[in-house]
Amino acid sequence: MRLLLVEDDNHVAAALCAVLGKHGFDVDHARSGAEALHALLPDGGEPHRVILLDLGLPDQDGFELCGRIRRRSTIPVIMVTARADVRSRIHGLNLGADDYIVKPYDTGELLARIHAVSRRTDPVNEPVGAGVAQLIRLGQITVDLATRRVSVAGDPVTLTRKEFDLLALLAQRPGVVFRREQIISRVWSTNWEGTGRTLEVHMASLRAKLRLPALIETVRGVGYRLVAPRD
């Protein structure tokens, strides 16, 4: 698996690259935001599966870089940083990071998180269960899992990556209640409780864009479900 490590400290990077290499990862090292963005350009080789992003970079703030990466790519981003405060965690996740791990960390935990986001950060691309089609029609709503496009009454609706993942997850099982922790685990690939507020923000945005407030029902104290609309 090919990774992109964005870390300006060469000693830290060298140690981490050695550990990751022993576990079978092919690591590209970027020392700045500019190098990281350049590394995202197609080079004909295996695409990066995960980006490990340090926040303290010499040319730009890691939060800014995360936002720029997310506008260009859907590659999972794990923020690896010494910033342990809750505000920084929430800000990073809201910008599009898929996970957030604080230095110093256990190497085993980092490896587990890398594997988790590479498997699960895009849940709608996993093999779907029996009876779940790639094109889902629910009343006026069409959700195309293959092209990641959504339309309401024939009009396209532009969603962020996480908003689409939320809708796709619920749409594949209309009427089924998904617990909050299930949704957070599937869409954000983390069990961190602080992501709950992020879920609420994304759900509110999704409802507003679809302009069908009754489509996604909040099951108080449990989670959410999609109520299949009538034509």
SEMIZA-135803 format. One record per residue (C-alpha): chain; residue in one letter; x, y, z; residue number from 1. Coordinates in nm, 3 decimals. Example, Ala and Ser with C-alpha at 12.3 -4.5 7.8 and 13.67 -1.06 7.14 Angstrom:
<site><chaine>A</chaine><residu>a</residu><u>1.230</u><v>-0.450</v><w>0.780</w><num>1</num></site>
<site><chaine>A</chaine><residu>s</residu><u>1.367</u><v>-0.106</v><w>0.714</w><num>2</num></site>
//
This chain:
<site><chaine>A</chaine><residu>m</residu><u>0.000</u><v>0.000</v><w>0.000</w><num>1</num></site>
<site><chaine>A</chaine><residu>r</residu><u>0.136</u><v>0.340</v><w>-0.099</w><num>2</num></site>
<site><chaine>A</chaine><residu>l</residu><u>0.120</u><v>0.624</v><w>0.155</w><num>3</num></site>
<site><chaine>A</chaine><residu>l</residu><u>0.204</u><v>0.993</v><w>0.147</w><num>4</num></site>
<site><chaine>A</chaine><residu>l</residu><u>0.372</u><v>1.123</v><w>0.463</w><num>5</num></site>
<site><chaine>A</chaine><residu>v</residu><u>0.366</u><v>1.503</v><w>0.502</w><num>6</num></site>
<site><chaine>A</chaine><residu>e</residu><u>0.619</u><v>1.583</v><w>0.774</w><num>7</num></site>
<site><chaine>A</chaine><residu>d</residu><u>0.882</u><v>1.859</v><w>0.784</w><num>8</num></site>
<site><chaine>A</chaine><residu>d</residu><u>1.101</u><v>1.695</v><w>1.052</w><num>9</num></site>
<site><chaine>A</chaine><residu>n</residu><u>1.339</u><v>1.466</v><w>0.864</w><num>10</num></site>
<site><chaine>A</chaine><residu>h</residu><u>1.433</u><v>1.267</v><w>1.173</w><num>11</num></site>
<site><chaine>A</chaine><residu>v</residu><u>1.069</u><v>1.196</v><w>1.261</w><num>12</num></site>
<site><chaine>A</chaine><residu>a</residu><u>0.992</u><v>1.114</v><w>0.899</w><num>13</num></site>
<site><chaine>A</chaine><residu>a</residu><u>1.288</u><v>0.879</v><w>0.862</w><num>14</num></site>
<site><chaine>A</chaine><residu>a</residu><u>1.193</u><v>0.684</v><w>1.174</w><num>15</num></site>
<site><chaine>A</chaine><residu>l</residu><u>0.829</u><v>0.658</v><w>1.069</w><num>16</num></site>
<site><chaine>A</chaine><residu>c</residu><u>0.915</u><v>0.561</v><w>0.712</w><num>17</num></site>
<site><chaine>A</chaine><residu>a</residu><u>1.137</u><v>0.283</v><w>0.847</w><num>18</num></site>
<site><chaine>A</chaine><residu>v</residu><u>0.859</u><v>0.147</v><w>1.067</w><num>19</num></site>
<site><chaine>A</chaine><residu>l</residu><u>0.598</u><v>0.169</v><w>0.792</w><num>20</num></site>
<site><chaine>A</chaine><residu>g</residu><u>0.837</u><v>0.008</v><w>0.544</w><num>21</num></site>
<site><chaine>A</chaine><residu>k</residu><u>0.882</u><v>-0.292</v><w>0.774</w><num>22</num></site>
<site><chaine>A</chaine><residu>h</residu><u>0.503</u><v>-0.337</v><w>0.769</w><num>23</num></site>
<site><chaine>A</chaine><residu>g</residu><u>0.487</u><v>-0.344</v><w>0.391</w><num>24</num></site>
<site><chaine>A</chaine><residu>f</residu><u>0.402</u><v>0.021</v><w>0.313</w><num>25</num></site>
<site><chaine>A</chaine><residu>d</residu><u>0.557</u><v>0.217</v><w>0.028</w><num>26</num></site>
<site><chaine>A</chaine><residu>v</residu><u>0.598</u><v>0.569</v><w>0.166</w><num>27</num></site>
<site><chaine>A</chaine><residu>d</residu><u>0.649</u><v>0.894</v><w>-0.024</w><num>28</num></site>
<site><chaine>A</chaine><residu>h</residu><u>0.777</u><v>1.178</v><w>0.195</w><num>29</num></site>
<site><chaine>A</chaine><residu>a</residu><u>0.673</u><v>1.541</v><w>0.142</w><num>30</num></site>
<site><chaine>A</chaine><residu>r</residu><u>0.842</u><v>1.806</v><w>0.358</w><num>31</num></site>
<site><chaine>A</chaine><residu>s</residu><u>0.604</u><v>2.093</v><w>0.284</w><num>32</num></site>
<site><chaine>A</chaine><residu>g</residu><u>0.253</u><v>2.167</v><w>0.168</w><num>33</num></site>
<site><chaine>A</chaine><residu>a</residu><u>0.377</u><v>2.245</v><w>-0.183</w><num>34</num></site>
<site><chaine>A</chaine><residu>e</residu><u>0.557</u><v>1.911</v><w>-0.207</w><num>35</num></site>
<site><chaine>A</chaine><residu>a</residu><u>0.247</u><v>1.733</v><w>-0.079</w><num>36</num></site>
<site><chaine>A</chaine><residu>l</residu><u>0.022</u><v>1.890</v><w>-0.343</w><num>37</num></site>
<site><chaine>A</chaine><residu>h</residu><u>0.275</u><v>1.807</v><w>-0.614</w><num>38</num></site>
<site><chaine>A</chaine><residu>a</residu><u>0.290</u><v>1.446</v><w>-0.493</w><num>39</num></site>
<site><chaine>A</chaine><residu>l</residu><u>-0.085</u><v>1.415</v><w>-0.550</w><num>40</num></site>
<site><chaine>A</chaine><residu>l</residu><u>-0.038</u><v>1.461</v><w>-0.925</w><num>41</num></site>
<site><chaine>A</chaine><residu>p</residu><u>-0.071</u><v>1.133</v><w>-1.120</w><num>42</num></site>
<site><chaine>A</chaine><residu>d</residu><u>0.270</u><v>0.977</v><w>-1.185</w><num>43</num></site>
<site><chaine>A</chaine><residu>g</residu><u>0.164</u><v>0.651</v><w>-1.345</w><num>44</num></site>
<site><chaine>A</chaine><residu>g</residu><u>0.236</u><v>0.450</v><w>-1.032</w><num>45</num></site>
<site><chaine>A</chaine><residu>e</residu><u>0.011</u><v>0.310</v><w>-0.761</w><num>46</num></site>
<site><chaine>A</chaine><residu>p</residu><u>-0.208</u><v>0.590</v><w>-0.622</w><num>47</num></site>
<site><chaine>A</chaine><residu>h</residu><u>-0.172</u><v>0.692</v><w>-0.259</w><num>48</num></site>
<site><chaine>A</chaine><residu>r</residu><u>-0.420</u><v>0.511</v><w>-0.036</w><num>49</num></site>
<site><chaine>A</chaine><residu>v</residu><u>-0.373</u><v>0.728</v><w>0.275</w><num>50</num></site>
<site><chaine>A</chaine><residu>i</residu><u>-0.214</u><v>1.065</v><w>0.359</w><num>51</num></site>
<site><chaine>A</chaine><residu>l</residu><u>-0.048</u><v>1.112</v><w>0.699</w><num>52</num></site>
<site><chaine>A</chaine><residu>l</residu><u>-0.051</u><v>1.487</v><w>0.758</w><num>53</num></site>
<site><chaine>A</chaine><residu>d</residu><u>0.146</u><v>1.679</v><w>1.020</w><num>54</num></site>
<site><chaine>A</chaine><residu>l</residu><u>0.003</u><v>2.023</v><w>1.096</w><num>55</num></site>
<site><chaine>A</chaine><residu>g</residu><u>0.326</u><v>2.215</v><w>1.159</w><num>56</num></site>
<site><chaine>A</chaine><residu>l</residu><u>0.461</u><v>2.273</v><w>0.808</w><num>57</num></site>
<site><chaine>A</chaine><residu>p</residu><u>0.711</u><v>2.540</v><w>0.697</w><num>58</num></site>
<site><chaine>A</chaine><residu>d</residu><u>0.511</u><v>2.691</v><w>0.410</w><num>59</num></site>
<site><chaine>A</chaine><residu>q</residu><u>0.147</u><v>2.666</v><w>0.522</w><num>60</num></site>
<site><chaine>A</chaine><residu>d</residu><u>-0.069</u><v>2.551</v><w>0.808</w><num>61</num></site>
<site><chaine>A</chaine><residu>g</residu><u>-0.165</u><v>2.185</v><w>0.796</w><num>62</num></site>
<site><chaine>A</chaine><residu>f</residu><u>-0.533</u><v>2.272</v><w>0.836</w><num>63</num></site>
<site><chaine>A</chaine><residu>e</residu><u>-0.514</u><v>2.489</v><w>0.524</w><num>64</num></site>
<site><chaine>A</chaine><residu>l</residu><u>-0.338</u><v>2.210</v><w>0.338</w><num>65</num></site>
<site><chaine>A</chaine><residu>c</residu><u>-0.602</u><v>1.958</v><w>0.442</w><num>66</num></site>
<site><chaine>A</chaine><residu>g</residu><u>-0.872</u><v>2.177</v><w>0.292</w><num>67</num></site>
<site><chaine>A</chaine><residu>r</residu><u>-0.678</u><v>2.210</v><w>-0.033</w><num>68</num></site>
<site><chaine>A</chaine><residu>i</residu><u>-0.619</u><v>1.834</v><w>-0.049</w><num>69</num></site>
<site><chaine>A</chaine><residu>r</residu><u>-0.985</u><v>1.765</v><w>0.010</w><num>70</num></site>
<site><chaine>A</chaine><residu>r</residu><u>-1.087</u><v>1.995</v><w>-0.276</w><num>71</num></site>
<site><chaine>A</chaine><residu>r</residu><u>-0.859</u><v>1.800</v><w>-0.511</w><num>72</num></site>
<site><chaine>A</chaine><residu>s</residu><u>-0.883</u><v>1.444</v><w>-0.389</w><num>73</num></site>
<site><chaine>A</chaine><residu>t</residu><u>-1.083</u><v>1.189</v><w>-0.188</w><num>74</num></site>
<site><chaine>A</chaine><residu>i</residu><u>-0.771</u><v>1.015</v><w>-0.053</w><num>75</num></site>
<site><chaine>A</chaine><residu>p</residu><u>-0.819</u><v>0.951</v><w>0.320</w><num>76</num></site>
<site><chaine>A</chaine><residu>v</residu><u>-0.629</u><v>1.195</v><w>0.543</w><num>77</num></site>
<site><chaine>A</chaine><residu>i</residu><u>-0.509</u><v>1.112</v><w>0.894</w><num>78</num></site>
<site><chaine>A</chaine><residu>m</residu><u>-0.384</u><v>1.415</v><w>1.086</w><num>79</num></site>
<site><chaine>A</chaine><residu>v</residu><u>-0.079</u><v>1.317</v><w>1.293</w><num>80</num></site>
<site><chaine>A</chaine><residu>t</residu><u>0.004</u><v>1.603</v><w>1.526</w><num>81</num></site>
<site><chaine>A</chaine><residu>a</residu><u>0.098</u><v>1.716</v><w>1.875</w><num>82</num></site>
<site><chaine>A</chaine><residu>r</residu><u>-0.210</u><v>1.941</v><w>1.891</w><num>83</num></site>
<site><chaine>A</chaine><residu>a</residu><u>-0.426</u><v>1.754</v><w>2.139</w><num>84</num></site>
<site><chaine>A</chaine><residu>d</residu><u>-0.697</u><v>2.012</v><w>2.214</w><num>85</num></site>
<site><chaine>A</chaine><residu>v</residu><u>-1.056</u><v>1.930</v><w>2.125</w><num>86</num></site>
<site><chaine>A</chaine><residu>r</residu><u>-1.099</u><v>2.244</v><w>1.913</w><num>87</num></site>
<site><chaine>A</chaine><residu>s</residu><u>-0.816</u><v>2.138</v><w>1.682</w><num>88</num></site>
<site><chaine>A</chaine><residu>r</residu><u>-0.962</u><v>1.787</v><w>1.651</w><num>89</num></site>
<site><chaine>A</chaine><residu>i</residu><u>-1.304</u><v>1.920</v><w>1.558</w><num>90</num></site>
<site><chaine>A</chaine><residu>h</residu><u>-1.156</u><v>2.173</v><w>1.316</w><num>91</num></site>
<site><chaine>A</chaine><residu>g</residu><u>-0.950</u><v>1.905</v><w>1.143</w><num>92</num></site>
<site><chaine>A</chaine><residu>l</residu><u>-1.243</u><v>1.668</v><w>1.104</w><num>93</num></site>
<site><chaine>A</chaine><residu>n</residu><u>-1.469</u><v>1.946</v><w>0.979</w><num>94</num></site>
<site><chaine>A</chaine><residu>l</residu><u>-1.209</u><v>2.030</v><w>0.712</w><num>95</num></site>
<site><chaine>A</chaine><residu>g</residu><u>-1.232</u><v>1.677</v><w>0.580</w><num>96</num></site>
<site><chaine>A</chaine><residu>a</residu><u>-0.975</u><v>1.475</v><w>0.773</w><num>97</num></site>
<site><chaine>A</chaine><residu>d</residu><u>-1.083</u><v>1.113</v><w>0.813</w><num>98</num></site>
<site><chaine>A</chaine><residu>d</residu><u>-0.903</u><v>1.058</v><w>1.142</w><num>99</num></site>
<site><chaine>A</chaine><residu>y</residu><u>-0.687</u><v>1.245</v><w>1.394</w><num>100</num></site>
<site><chaine>A</chaine><residu>i</residu><u>-0.412</u><v>1.094</v><w>1.608</w><num>101</num></site>
<site><chaine>A</chaine><residu>v</residu><u>-0.205</u><v>1.281</v><w>1.867</w><num>102</num></site>
<site><chaine>A</chaine><residu>k</residu><u>0.170</u><v>1.251</v><w>1.916</w><num>103</num></site>
<site><chaine>A</chaine><residu>p</residu><u>0.317</u><v>1.062</v><w>2.089</w><num>104</num></site>
<site><chaine>A</chaine><residu>y</residu><u>0.116</u><v>0.764</v><w>1.968</w><num>105</num></site>
<site><chaine>A</chaine><residu>d</residu><u>0.147</u><v>0.389</v><w>1.975</w><num>106</num></site>
<site><chaine>A</chaine><residu>t</residu><u>0.275</u><v>0.257</v><w>1.643</w><num>107</num></site>
<site><chaine>A</chaine><residu>g</residu><u>0.026</u><v>-0.029</v><w>1.651</w><num>108</num></site>
<site><chaine>A</chaine><residu>e</residu><u>-0.260</u><v>0.215</v><w>1.684</w><num>109</num></site>
<site><chaine>A</chaine><residu>l</residu><u>-0.135</u><v>0.422</v><w>1.389</w><num>110</num></site>
<site><chaine>A</chaine><residu>l</residu><u>-0.108</u><v>0.110</v><w>1.174</w><num>111</num></site>
<site><chaine>A</chaine><residu>a</residu><u>-0.459</u><v>0.005</v><w>1.272</w><num>112</num></site>
<site><chaine>A</chaine><residu>r</residu><u>-0.598</u><v>0.348</v><w>1.185</w><num>113</num></site>
<site><chaine>A</chaine><residu>i</residu><u>-0.423</u><v>0.344</v><w>0.846</w><num>114</num></site>
<site><chaine>A</chaine><residu>h</residu><u>-0.579</u><v>0.008</v><w>0.763</w><num>115</num></site>
<site><chaine>A</chaine><residu>a</residu><u>-0.918</u><v>0.121</v><w>0.893</w><num>116</num></site>
<site><chaine>A</chaine><residu>v</residu><u>-0.944</u><v>0.436</v><w>0.682</w><num>117</num></site>
<site><chaine>A</chaine><residu>s</residu><u>-0.811</u><v>0.265</v><w>0.371</w><num>118</num></site>
<site><chaine>A</chaine><residu>r</residu><u>-1.085</u><v>0.002</v><w>0.406</w><num>119</num></site>
<site><chaine>A</chaine><residu>r</residu><u>-1.372</u><v>0.208</v><w>0.527</w><num>120</num></site>
<site><chaine>A</chaine><residu>t</residu><u>-1.334</u><v>0.576</v><w>0.453</w><num>121</num></site>
<site><chaine>A</chaine><residu>d</residu><u>-1.546</u><v>0.540</v><w>0.139</w><num>122</num></site>
<site><chaine>A</chaine><residu>p</residu><u>-1.812</u><v>0.291</v><w>0.250</w><num>123</num></site>
<site><chaine>A</chaine><residu>v</residu><u>-2.030</u><v>0.319</v><w>-0.058</w><num>124</num></site>
<site><chaine>A</chaine><residu>n</residu><u>-1.749</u><v>0.169</v><w>-0.266</w><num>125</num></site>
<site><chaine>A</chaine><residu>e</residu><u>-1.747</u><v>-0.147</v><w>-0.057</w><num>126</num></site>
<site><chaine>A</chaine><residu>p</residu><u>-1.932</u><v>-0.449</v><w>-0.197</w><num>127</num></site>
<site><chaine>A</chaine><residu>v</residu><u>-2.298</u><v>-0.389</v><w>-0.133</w><num>128</num></site>
<site><chaine>A</chaine><residu>g</residu><u>-2.525</u><v>-0.650</v><w>0.015</w><num>129</num></site>
<site><chaine>A</chaine><residu>a</residu><u>-2.770</u><v>-0.865</v><w>-0.173</w><num>130</num></site>
<site><chaine>A</chaine><residu>g</residu><u>-3.052</u><v>-0.666</v><w>-0.326</w><num>131</num></site>
<site><chaine>A</chaine><residu>v</residu><u>-2.872</u><v>-0.330</v><w>-0.311</w><num>132</num></site>
<site><chaine>A</chaine><residu>a</residu><u>-2.837</u><v>-0.177</v><w>-0.659</w><num>133</num></site>
<site><chaine>A</chaine><residu>q</residu><u>-2.574</u><v>0.070</v><w>-0.776</w><num>134</num></site>
<site><chaine>A</chaine><residu>l</residu><u>-2.855</u><v>0.305</v><w>-0.880</w><num>135</num></site>
<site><chaine>A</chaine><residu>i</residu><u>-3.103</u><v>0.378</v><w>-0.601</w><num>136</num></site>
<site><chaine>A</chaine><residu>r</residu><u>-3.434</u><v>0.554</v><w>-0.668</w><num>137</num></site>
<site><chaine>A</chaine><residu>l</residu><u>-3.642</u><v>0.672</v><w>-0.374</w><num>138</num></site>
<site><chaine>A</chaine><residu>g</residu><u>-3.935</u><v>0.881</v><w>-0.486</w><num>139</num></site>
<site><chaine>A</chaine><residu>q</residu><u>-3.792</u><v>1.192</v><w>-0.650</w><num>140</num></site>
<site><chaine>A</chaine><residu>i</residu><u>-3.439</u><v>1.109</v><w>-0.534</w><num>141</num></site>
<site><chaine>A</chaine><residu>t</residu><u>-3.182</u><v>0.921</v><w>-0.741</w><num>142</num></site>
<site><chaine>A</chaine><residu>v</residu><u>-2.853</u><v>0.814</v><w>-0.584</w><num>143</num></site>
<site><chaine>A</chaine><residu>d</residu><u>-2.591</u><v>0.674</v><w>-0.820</w><num>144</num></site>
<site><chaine>A</chaine><residu>l</residu><u>-2.335</u><v>0.488</v><w>-0.612</w><num>145</num></site>
<site><chaine>A</chaine><residu>a</residu><u>-2.103</u><v>0.429</v><w>-0.906</w><num>146</num></site>
<site><chaine>A</chaine><residu>t</residu><u>-2.070</u><v>0.793</v><w>-1.016</w><num>147</num></site>
<site><chaine>A</chaine><residu>r</residu><u>-2.145</u><v>0.945</v><w>-0.674</w><num>148</num></site>
<site><chaine>A</chaine><residu>r</residu><u>-2.417</u><v>1.167</v><w>-0.820</w><num>149</num></site>
<site><chaine>A</chaine><residu>v</residu><u>-2.746</u><v>1.267</v><w>-0.663</w><num>150</num></site>
<site><chaine>A</chaine><residu>s</residu><u>-3.051</u><v>1.429</v><w>-0.817</w><num>151</num></site>
<site><chaine>A</chaine><residu>v</residu><u>-3.390</u><v>1.540</v><w>-0.684</w><num>152</num></site>
<site><chaine>A</chaine><residu>a</residu><u>-3.675</u><v>1.550</v><w>-0.936</w><num>153</num></site>
<site><chaine>A</chaine><residu>g</residu><u>-3.415</u><v>1.538</v><w>-1.211</w><num>154</num></site>
<site><chaine>A</chaine><residu>d</residu><u>-3.214</u><v>1.831</v><w>-1.078</w><num>155</num></site>
<site><chaine>A</chaine><residu>p</residu><u>-2.854</u><v>1.751</v><w>-0.976</w><num>156</num></site>
<site><chaine>A</chaine><residu>v</residu><u>-2.760</u><v>1.817</v><w>-0.614</w><num>157</num></site>
<site><chaine>A</chaine><residu>t</residu><u>-2.397</u><v>1.893</v><w>-0.528</w><num>158</num></site>
<site><chaine>A</chaine><residu>l</residu><u>-2.286</u><v>1.718</v><w>-0.210</w><num>159</num></site>
<site><chaine>A</chaine><residu>t</residu><u>-1.955</u><v>1.702</v><w>-0.030</w><num>160</num></site>
<site><chaine>A</chaine><residu>r</residu><u>-1.785</u><v>1.364</v><w>-0.001</w><num>161</num></site>
<site><chaine>A</chaine><residu>k</residu><u>-1.910</u><v>1.307</v><w>0.354</w><num>162</num></site>
<site><chaine>A</chaine><residu>e</residu><u>-2.261</u><v>1.426</v><w>0.273</w><num>163</num></site>
<site><chaine>A</chaine><residu>f</residu><u>-2.280</u><v>1.178</v><w>-0.014</w><num>164</num></site>
<site><chaine>A</chaine><residu>d</residu><u>-2.145</u><v>0.897</v><w>0.206</w><num>165</num></site>
<site><chaine>A</chaine><residu>l</residu><u>-2.410</u><v>0.971</v><w>0.468</w><num>166</num></site>
<site><chaine>A</chaine><residu>l</residu><u>-2.691</u><v>0.968</v><w>0.213</w><num>167</num></site>
<site><chaine>A</chaine><residu>a</residu><u>-2.562</u><v>0.656</v><w>0.040</w><num>168</num></site>
<site><chaine>A</chaine><residu>l</residu><u>-2.531</u><v>0.468</v><w>0.367</w><num>169</num></site>
<site><chaine>A</chaine><residu>l</residu><u>-2.890</u><v>0.547</v><w>0.468</w><num>170</num></site>
<site><chaine>A</chaine><residu>a</residu><u>-3.032</u><v>0.504</v><w>0.117</w><num>171</num></site>
<site><chaine>A</chaine><residu>q</residu><u>-2.900</u><v>0.150</v><w>0.085</w><num>172</num></site>
<site><chaine>A</chaine><residu>r</residu><u>-3.121</u><v>0.047</v><w>0.376</w><num>173</num></site>
<site><chaine>A</chaine><residu>p</residu><u>-3.431</u><v>0.272</v><w>0.376</w><num>174</num></site>
<site><chaine>A</chaine><residu>g</residu><u>-3.634</u><v>0.239</v><w>0.693</w><num>175</num></site>
<site><chaine>A</chaine><residu>v</residu><u>-3.343</u><v>0.091</v><w>0.890</w><num>176</num></site>
<site><chaine>A</chaine><residu>v</residu><u>-3.225</u><v>0.290</v><w>1.192</w><num>177</num></site>
<site><chaine>A</chaine><residu>f</residu><u>-2.849</u><v>0.346</v><w>1.191</w><num>178</num></site>
<site><chaine>A</chaine><residu>r</residu><u>-2.704</u><v>0.419</v><w>1.533</w><num>179</num></site>
<site><chaine>A</chaine><residu>r</residu><u>-2.493</u><v>0.733</v><w>1.560</w><num>180</num></site>
<site><chaine>A</chaine><residu>e</residu><u>-2.185</u><v>0.529</v><w>1.646</w><num>181</num></site>
<site><chaine>A</chaine><residu>q</residu><u>-2.244</u><v>0.309</v><w>1.341</w><num>182</num></site>
<site><chaine>A</chaine><residu>i</residu><u>-2.260</u><v>0.609</v><w>1.111</w><num>183</num></site>
<site><chaine>A</chaine><residu>i</residu><u>-1.952</u><v>0.772</v><w>1.264</w><num>184</num></site>
<site><chaine>A</chaine><residu>s</residu><u>-1.758</u><v>0.447</v><w>1.235</w><num>185</num></site>
<site><chaine>A</chaine><residu>r</residu><u>-1.859</u><v>0.389</v><w>0.873</w><num>186</num></site>
<site><chaine>A</chaine><residu>v</residu><u>-1.829</u><v>0.743</v><w>0.739</w><num>187</num></site>
<site><chaine>A</chaine><residu>w</residu><u>-1.549</u><v>0.891</v><w>0.955</w><num>188</num></site>
<site><chaine>A</chaine><residu>s</residu><u>-1.369</u><v>0.566</v><w>1.038</w><num>189</num></site>
<site><chaine>A</chaine><residu>t</residu><u>-1.334</u><v>0.660</v><w>1.402</w><num>190</num></site>
<site><chaine>A</chaine><residu>n</residu><u>-1.504</u><v>0.594</v><w>1.732</w><num>191</num></site>
<site><chaine>A</chaine><residu>w</residu><u>-1.409</u><v>0.932</v><w>1.881</w><num>192</num></site>
<site><chaine>A</chaine><residu>e</residu><u>-1.713</u><v>1.081</v><w>2.054</w><num>193</num></site>
<site><chaine>A</chaine><residu>g</residu><u>-1.626</u><v>1.435</v><w>1.946</w><num>194</num></site>
<site><chaine>A</chaine><residu>t</residu><u>-1.726</u><v>1.347</v><w>1.591</w><num>195</num></site>
<site><chaine>A</chaine><residu>g</residu><u>-2.091</u><v>1.347</v><w>1.702</w><num>196</num></site>
<site><chaine>A</chaine><residu>r</residu><u>-2.121</u><v>1.722</v><w>1.657</w><num>197</num></site>
<site><chaine>A</chaine><residu>t</residu><u>-1.964</u><v>1.691</v><w>1.311</w><num>198</num></site>
<site><chaine>A</chaine><residu>l</residu><u>-2.228</u><v>1.433</v><w>1.221</w><num>199</num></site>
<site><chaine>A</chaine><residu>e</residu><u>-2.506</u><v>1.671</v><w>1.323</w><num>200</num></site>
<site><chaine>A</chaine><residu>v</residu><u>-2.359</u><v>1.954</v><w>1.114</w><num>201</num></site>
<site><chaine>A</chaine><residu>h</residu><u>-2.323</u><v>1.733</v><w>0.806</w><num>202</num></site>
<site><chaine>A</chaine><residu>m</residu><u>-2.673</u><v>1.592</v><w>0.849</w><num>203</num></site>
<site><chaine>A</chaine><residu>a</residu><u>-2.823</u><v>1.941</v><w>0.871</w><num>204</num></site>
<site><chaine>A</chaine><residu>s</residu><u>-2.638</u><v>2.046</v><w>0.557</w><num>205</num></site>
<site><chaine>A</chaine><residu>l</residu><u>-2.750</u><v>1.733</v><w>0.372</w><num>206</num></site>
<site><chaine>A</chaine><residu>r</residu><u>-3.113</u><v>1.792</v><w>0.461</w><num>207</num></site>
<site><chaine>A</chaine><residu>a</residu><u>-3.094</u><v>2.153</v><w>0.348</w><num>208</num></site>
<site><chaine>A</chaine><residu>k</residu><u>-2.941</u><v>2.063</v><w>0.011</w><num>209</num></site>
<site><chaine>A</chaine><residu>l</residu><u>-3.197</u><v>1.790</v><w>-0.059</w><num>210</num></site>
<site><chaine>A</chaine><residu>r</residu><u>-3.483</u><v>2.026</v><w>0.034</w><num>211</num></site>
<site><chaine>A</chaine><residu>l</residu><u>-3.678</u><v>1.729</v><w>0.173</w><num>212</num></site>
<site><chaine>A</chaine><residu>p</residu><u>-3.672</u><v>1.777</v><w>0.552</w><num>213</num></site>
<site><chaine>A</chaine><residu>a</residu><u>-3.880</u><v>1.467</v><w>0.622</w><num>214</num></site>
<site><chaine>A</chaine><residu>l</residu><u>-3.653</u><v>1.238</v><w>0.421</w><num>215</num></site>
<site><chaine>A</chaine><residu>i</residu><u>-3.403</u><v>1.173</v><w>0.701</w><num>216</num></site>
<site><chaine>A</chaine><residu>e</residu><u>-3.566</u><v>1.111</v><w>1.036</w><num>217</num></site>
<site><chaine>A</chaine><residu>t</residu><u>-3.388</u><v>1.159</v><w>1.367</w><num>218</num></site>
<site><chaine>A</chaine><residu>v</residu><u>-3.459</u><v>0.873</v><w>1.603</w><num>219</num></site>
<site><chaine>A</chaine><residu>r</residu><u>-3.407</u><v>1.044</v><w>1.936</w><num>220</num></site>
<site><chaine>A</chaine><residu>g</residu><u>-3.136</u><v>0.889</v><w>2.148</w><num>221</num></site>
<site><chaine>A</chaine><residu>v</residu><u>-3.047</u><v>0.634</v><w>1.880</w><num>222</num></site>
<site><chaine>A</chaine><residu>g</residu><u>-2.955</u><v>0.772</v><w>1.538</w><num>223</num></site>
<site><chaine>A</chaine><residu>y</residu><u>-3.105</u><v>0.832</v><w>1.195</w><num>224</num></site>
<site><chaine>A</chaine><residu>r</residu><u>-3.302</u><v>0.655</v><w>0.926</w><num>225</num></site>
<site><chaine>A</chaine><residu>l</residu><u>-3.410</u><v>0.737</v><w>0.575</w><num>226</num></site>
<site><chaine>A</chaine><residu>v</residu><u>-3.787</u><v>0.738</v><w>0.526</w><num>227</num></site>
<site><chaine>A</chaine><residu>a</residu><u>-3.856</u><v>0.629</v><w>0.170</w><num>228</num></site>
<site><chaine>A</chaine><residu>p</residu><u>-4.073</u><v>0.900</v><w>0.013</w><num>229</num></site>
<site><chaine>A</chaine><residu>r</residu><u>-4.379</u><v>0.827</v><w>-0.195</w><num>230</num></site>
<site><chaine>A</chaine><residu>d</residu><u>-4.371</u><v>0.922</v><w>-0.563</w><num>231</num></site>
//
